[in-house]
Amino acid sequence: MNAGSDTHGHVTVDEVQLSAELAGAGRRAATAEVAEYALWLGDDALILAQQLAGWISRAPELEEDMALGNIALDLLGHARSLLHYAGTFDGRTEDDLAYFRDEPEFRCAWLFAQPNGDFAQTIARQLVASAYLFELYAALAGSADETLAAVAAKAVKEVEYHRDHAVQWTLRLAGGTDESRRRMIRATGDVWPYVDELFRDTPLIDALEGVAVRPSSLRAGFDAVIAAVFAEAELEVPAVPPSAAGGRHGRHFPQLAFLLAEMQVLARRHPGATW
Amino acid sequence: MVTAWEAAAAVCDPEVPVLTIEDLGVLRGVEVDGRHVTVTITPTYSGCPAVSAIRDDVVLALTRAGYADVDVRLTLSPAWTTDWMSEDGKRKLLAYGIAPPTGRRAVGPIPVQLAVRCPQCGSLDTREVSRFGSTSCKALYACRSCLEPFDHFKVH
């Protein structure tokens, strides 16, 4: 934009300006509590986007390369808005938050860092994630915080489409061959311990009444969707105890470190690089 | 001299170049205050990678039209919907070989999926090949009558 900023300058300046406007409707900086909450939601979206992008060129069929890639792109959009907003609290950019934090500083719930596994495991994780995110964003669209409300009102339409994708595949895999059914059942068992963490209330939520969505209030809607899908797929909710949970406090499985290493290596090896 | 709105409205979408950002409903507002122009745009989908290019193109178009001081703002609210696409835009899409959005976004609890008309032969006997296509805003269809595959701009 600026005259005289040639070669790399144009892109850099433009990206910074664009980034400064991503917060949506609101132009106010986030408070400490709102920033922490935006970080939770932004990290969930960012880590899931990074995971799904790992399927591109490796999915079972070309249409799924596109589907998972498109879903990842939507999630990345949510992550950018949320991390940008979180960063308005202390002057960090979305890139600072994505590339220059280590795993104890990430706030994603454990579900989102579960490995892609086989296609059934990815679909089981997608089913839980998108059913949860749909309930979350539908409720968050009514937040008293206008930036969170704007991000959520846009995201909910996209996540509804992601949920439909996961439901269709759950039905196909569960009702397909003996092998696809066996894998779908195993995959739900693998994912279910991490469902509980998504719906646990925390002191931060108490401090953000009317701004944040109370996670426990989303459980009934989530359960109803899952019950309907599982009834049609002839699946049962796995009888597994919930995992310990630490994502919101920065306690993570070792696999998150590998994921971050891959995601962050370029930005860290060449800080400030533009292209 | 063209008005600031006319200059901004003529900018085309980089991914569907037959549509202007006005046709798409991406252009939300143009305010002129003396020499300063503020253009407000909204992304189609949250992760839309074309936003950055659209932004540059709007600045370029207004600069060429004689407006030196241009500010492009991005807004997420209200969320973009295909209900904002102009009738002219839908005709252009069809002529380009992309089936335009069918009907309006469902507001009730029961979404009604309308048949998508083949942009090549006009048949309603078409099927969805993939719910996701080459860009976020499109799905891939095929026609059972003429057998041609085609893009459908999804109702959103």
Contacts between the chains, C-beta under 8 A, distances in Angstrom:
chain1	res1	chain2	res2	distance
A	1	B	59	6.7
A	14	B	52	6.5
A	14	B	55	7.2
A	14	B	56	6.6
A	15	B	52	7.3
A	18	B	51	7.1
A	18	B	52	5.7
A	18	B	55	6.4
A	18	B	74	7.0
A	21	B	73	5.7
A	21	B	74	4.4
A	22	B	74	6.4
A	24	B	75	6.6
A	24	B	76	3.6
A	24	B	77	5.9
A	25	B	75	6.1
A	25	B	76	6.3
A	25	B	77	4.0
A	63	B	129	7.1
A	63	B	130	3.9
A	63	B	132	7.1
A	63	B	140	7.4
A	66	B	130	6.3
A	66	B	132	4.7
A	66	B	133	6.6
A	66	B	134	7.4
A	67	B	130	6.9
A	67	B	131	6.6
A	67	B	132	4.1
A	69	B	132	7.8
A	70	B	132	4.4
A	70	B	133	8.0
A	70	B	136	5.5
A	71	B	132	7.6
A	73	B	45	7.5
A	73	B	47	3.8
A	73	B	49	7.4
A	73	B	136	6.2
A	74	B	45	5.9
A	74	B	46	5.5
A	74	B	47	5.0
A	74	B	136	6.7
A	75	B	47	7.3
A	76	B	47	4.9
A	77	B	43	7.5
A	77	B	45	6.6
A	77	B	46	2.9
A	77	B	47	3.1
A	77	B	48	7.0
A	78	B	46	5.4
A	78	B	47	7.8
A	80	B	46	7.9
A	80	B	47	7.7
A	81	B	46	6.8
A	81	B	76	6.8
A	146	B	77	7.4
A	149	B	77	7.2
A	150	B	75	7.7
A	150	B	76	4.2
A	150	B	77	3.6
A	150	B	79	7.7
A	151	B	46	7.8
A	151	B	76	6.1
A	153	B	76	7.6
A	153	B	77	6.3
A	153	B	78	7.2
A	153	B	79	4.8
A	154	B	46	5.6
A	154	B	76	5.2
A	154	B	77	7.5
A	154	B	79	4.1
A	154	B	80	7.5
A	155	B	46	6.1
A	157	B	79	6.5
A	157	B	81	8.0
A	157	B	156	6.3
A	158	B	45	6.2
A	158	B	46	6.1
A	161	B	131	7.4
A	164	B	131	7.5
A	165	B	131	6.3
A	165	B	132	7.6
A	168	B	131	7.9
